[in-house]
Amino acid sequence: MRDKFTRREFFRRSTVAGTLATVSPSAGSAKPHPPGWRGDTRVATIATNCEMCFWRCGVLAEVANGKVLKLEGNPDHPLTHGRLCARGNAGPKLLYDPDRLKYPMLRVGERGQGRFKRISWDEALDFLAERLAELKQKYGPESVAIFPHGVAPAFFLTLMRAYGTHNMAEPAFAQCRGPREVGYALTFGQGLGSPEPVDLEETKLMVLIGTHIGENIFTSQITAFAEGLSRGAKLIVVDPRFSTAAAKADWWLPIRPGTDIALLLAWMHVLIGEDLYDKEYISKYAQGFTELAAHLKEFTPEWAEAITELPAAKIRATARAMAAAKPAVALHPGRHTTWYGNDTQRARAMAIVTALLGSWGRKGGIFLPTEIKTGKFALPAFPQPKRERADGAGTRYPLASEEQGVTNGLVDATVTGQPYPIKAWIVYGQNVLESIPQRPRTLEAISKLDLMVVVDVLPMEQIYYADLVLPEATYLERFDMPQIAQSAKQPYIAIRQPSIKPLYESKPGWWIAQQMAHRMGLEAYFPWKTPEEYLETLVRPLGVNMDVLLTKGAVAFPGRPYISDRLPEDGPLFPTQSGKIELYSPLLKQLGFDPLPRYTPIEEPPVGYFRLIYGRAPVHSFARSQNNAWLDALMDENVAWINEDAARDLRLSEGQKVILENQDGVRSLPIRVSITKGIRRDCLYMVHGFGHESRRLRLAYHRGASDTGLMTRVKVDPIMGGTGLRVNFVKVVTV
Amino acid sequence: MARYAMVTDLRKCVGCQACTVACNSEWAVPTGFARTHVHPTGVAGTFPHLVSSFYIAQCNHCDHPACIEPCPTGATYQSADGIVHIDRDLCIGCGYCVEACPYDARYINPVIKKADKCDFCWPRVQKGLEPACVLTCTAHAKFFGDLEDQNSDVFKMVYEQGARRLETSEVSIGPNVYYLGKKEDVDLVFASFPPHRPRLLRAGEVWRRYLRPLVLGAIGATFLGQAIAFFHQLRVGEDEFEE
């Protein structure tokens, strides 16, 4: 019980910068820009936002005769200013993908066969409502779990809360940002949210630890990164791979994988040992400095050199460079941070370095969120689930987010039936076979289900295991909950509205949820008829002109990004339990974890094996975009980066097709070798998201290899349940 | 009169290919083709002192374009502001210009069966819009403007910051696409993607010097032969032929 209270308190405060809670869906009427011309065609221009990834850049859709002719960046968007990446520009090829899910389908063959019959929406929704009622009666509402991803499921989450289950988990936490959010919240009292509030544009020095900006494209983050560099900011990149960012770096530190905490401790050692930290800031805002200084005594750069394989002189030089630039140091907190299972502690170490440099809340460092107070509907209270969450958020994983959940915790519960059996999965916009590691375990879990429902735009591999498949409209055909971006320097509200009517029989998420609510007697939770009505209620307190919002697509508000801007209404600067930056974490101590970050060695690859590392390519998003014809034309398969010396030893040649076999004997699809100087010889790198198994994805099927398929092992972060994924080893098998 | 140019700042460019897709979308370029390409150089140097960058390729709108002369119909022409255009009504899709370009900036569009390439988004520029690639560039690394305008970004980048153009001693036709960046990066890009000797000029020359006279000669000879045969027949009469 002791932990329960501190935990809740922790999260109440740590989600200030988080995204919207489940109570607020969205809407808006498609009020087009004044018509323009594309060639000889008169076009209407609809302002909306992108969903080719989850940065939600501003988009203008040019529409004529019910067809989207082009997507262009929206120059009026306060964050992205008309810029759009390759994926954003390729949106029409998702909309018009011939492989889209077109109508509701009911399974007729065995699970895995992928044989379905076409049914009507009425049949589909009646079927689902009946099955959910049965499950509730037989096993309790908590036996139904939902795996959402992105914005579209928001209304469905409301529906499921109203139904009575709190078992919901998206990979954005336990396979992605979770450790970072928790590590920073433990230190500063709040996490970071998305878009990341990193002041790259105004900084004097950027520090990227494994963050591959340039290959991971979030439009405005790239703009700020490039703008910062061109204004003269220095760049430190810590990465075992010579990434796009490393090629721009003043210092590239090709670190031995898994030893980042040692480097961070050595940096702290130099900052404190050489008296280079921001003394005024630390004495004013932080607690635990004495304990930290004592803790760091032995962690010299020489100690770290032996561990990280980085020269001590370089560790010192980079620490001094940071000190010289302080407080304008943008140490990027990262985004996908579930690497080795000690990830919350690594995030803590990064947060502590940030604090020592006085960069949190300062220009050129990490800036602060500004709250936007939106309107709300007076919904009835959600029923209180009778049983604890099945994913372990708050229990097994004491600091896991209850808003985002622990996907792997739900898989475990489904396999083991503990703490109680999970009987149904509703998978909504998430690809459980590509986003959650340990695929065999996920398939085992699915085999135990009475009901599996998939709501999606494309026929991803998981539909082969679904009993019911519901075709969702793409982001260009639907209203969604608007984005309330509080972590932008200038906070803003941005809408998603349809450019054209949904194609085929696809339906928007809000409609599916609303229809289900009517069938399940839960319509009180949906006290609005149209999405426009919903949006109006939401924005009413903001004094925003609806017409402006609908035409411009977004409206920004003044931000208060730096400590010097803050007003009393912004609340405490550091909403930790102590009200100060917690260099030493009493909460971690209380929960039985290291209150100060400590380096512990991770397992090394056996002889003949590489550590499997992975990342992103600029033209693809996770496993979502490989079937997009324009993006496929630019990159139709991933390759395995192998160090040139290692490749010579293995007698590999450039472009040769090989198979990767992991430590458990699991083999990949064939993948081409890319021989490079740009990677350490102890690791092998590949872009995530390839090697699709769904035959219905006619472009993506069996192109390249899946890194997720090779992740049969994970190291779970005991603090928050995140799955460390860089603990798998592969060897190269020639074919 | 304006003189248009494009500058890519390689310090900023991350090779994300937003430009490629925006351009494809803007101009309905068939899938698998492009008017603007992004080519990574690969990694050079010695570990850990490595270099890599990106070559952003498009039509250079050269001062002395290699693509105009070989065009048999006059479809390719240059306007006074330096932009090299293709008149689609005149283009017959023969592909000589494609061969001629030392930068491989042209392709034959298989849908319309005509040559196609970047025109600095002239229809957009006329309307006061930026070229599609410039607007979309995530790194804000592409700049378009008038080199005659001393206040333009491109003027400053070219004449004050030392942006360079991709030329060699062999191929020097005055490209108007410039690259700015760390010397080692620009050097690597230039060394990795040198323009090839104008196959185009050679193709054009072959057309002008040999093929065209030959074809005209052949046409002439055909007429002549027909005429001779006709008069011969008139003179000799038909009964020379046997059943």
Boltz contact constraints between the chains, C-beta under 6 A:
constraints:
  - contact:
      token1: [A, 70]
      token2: [B, 25]
      max_distance: 6.0
  - contact:
      token1: [A, 73]
      token2: [B, 136]
      max_distance: 6.0
  - contact:
      token1: [A, 82]
      token2: [B, 135]
      max_distance: 6.0
  - contact:
      token1: [A, 83]
      token2: [B, 136]
      max_distance: 6.0
  - contact:
      token1: [A, 83]
      token2: [B, 138]
      max_distance: 6.0
  - contact:
      token1: [A, 84]
      token2: [B, 136]
      max_distance: 6.0
  - contact:
      token1: [A, 85]
      token2: [B, 16]
      max_distance: 6.0
  - contact:
      token1: [A, 85]
      token2: [B, 18]
      max_distance: 6.0
  - contact:
      token1: [A, 85]
      token2: [B, 138]
      max_distance: 6.0
  - contact:
      token1: [A, 86]
      token2: [B, 16]
      max_distance: 6.0
  - contact:
      token1: [A, 86]
      token2: [B, 17]
      max_distance: 6.0
  - contact:
      token1: [A, 86]
      token2: [B, 18]
      max_distance: 6.0
  - contact:
      token1: [A, 86]
      token2: [B, 21]
      max_distance: 6.0
  - contact:
      token1: [A, 89]
      token2: [B, 21]
      max_distance: 6.0
  - contact:
      token1: [A, 89]
      token2: [B, 22]
      max_distance: 6.0
  - contact:
      token1: [A, 89]
      token2: [B, 25]
      max_distance: 6.0
  - contact:
      token1: [A, 90]
      token2: [B, 21]
      max_distance: 6.0
  - contact:
      token1: [A, 214]
      token2: [B, 14]
      max_distance: 6.0
  - contact:
      token1: [A, 217]
      token2: [B, 16]
      max_distance: 6.0
  - contact:
      token1: [A, 219]
      token2: [B, 138]
      max_distance: 6.0
  - contact:
      token1: [A, 222]
      token2: [B, 14]
      max_distance: 6.0
  - contact:
      token1: [A, 222]
      token2: [B, 138]
      max_distance: 6.0
  - contact:
      token1: [A, 222]
      token2: [B, 139]
      max_distance: 6.0
  - contact:
      token1: [A, 223]
      token2: [B, 140]
      max_distance: 6.0
  - contact:
      token1: [A, 226]
      token2: [B, 12]
      max_distance: 6.0
  - contact:
      token1: [A, 226]
      token2: [B, 139]
      max_distance: 6.0
  - contact:
      token1: [A, 229]
      token2: [B, 11]
      max_distance: 6.0
  - contact:
      token1: [A, 230]
      token2: [B, 11]
      max_distance: 6.0
  - contact:
      token1: [A, 230]
      token2: [B, 12]
      max_distance: 6.0
  - contact:
      token1: [A, 242]
      token2: [B, 43]
      max_distance: 6.0
  - contact:
      token1: [A, 242]
      token2: [B, 50]
      max_distance: 6.0
  - contact:
      token1: [A, 244]
      token2: [B, 14]
      max_distance: 6.0
  - contact:
      token1: [A, 247]
      token2: [B, 52]
      max_distance: 6.0
  - contact:
      token1: [A, 254]
      token2: [B, 48]
      max_distance: 6.0
  - contact:
      token1: [A, 618]
      token2: [B, 16]
      max_distance: 6.0
  - contact:
      token1: [A, 619]
      token2: [B, 17]
      max_distance: 6.0
  - contact:
      token1: [A, 629]
      token2: [B, 31]
      max_distance: 6.0
  - contact:
      token1: [A, 630]
      token2: [B, 21]
      max_distance: 6.0
  - contact:
      token1: [A, 633]
      token2: [B, 31]
      max_distance: 6.0
  - contact:
      token1: [A, 633]
      token2: [B, 32]
      max_distance: 6.0
  - contact:
      token1: [A, 634]
      token2: [B, 17]
      max_distance: 6.0
  - contact:
      token1: [A, 676]
      token2: [B, 43]
      max_distance: 6.0
  - contact:
      token1: [A, 677]
      token2: [B, 43]
      max_distance: 6.0
  - contact:
      token1: [A, 677]
      token2: [B, 47]
      max_distance: 6.0
  - contact:
      token1: [A, 677]
      token2: [B, 50]
      max_distance: 6.0
  - contact:
      token1: [A, 678]
      token2: [B, 43]
      max_distance: 6.0
  - contact:
      token1: [A, 678]
      token2: [B, 50]
      max_distance: 6.0
